[in-house]
């Protein structure tokens, strides 16, 4: 799950890049882009990808919350997703 403030722009970019990385890692996953008001959907998430500014708003969760510094950096995404899911 990719979370941002509005659920359109940055989480959409993160979603697409996460899907590309997961495909390269041969990991099958459903990636959803949502905004903070849709956190109810995050209850079933295994992993939440977001920026540092939204971590506190996500609150307590069983998901692995991964902070992504650069949503366009597929190397960062690869490293962090592989550490979480690999």
Buried (B, 14 or more C-beta within 10 A) or exposed (E): BBBBBEBEEBBBBBBBBBBBBBEEBEEEBEBBBBBBEBBEEBEEBEBBBBBEEBBEEBEEEEBBBBEBEEBEEBEBBBEBBBEBBE
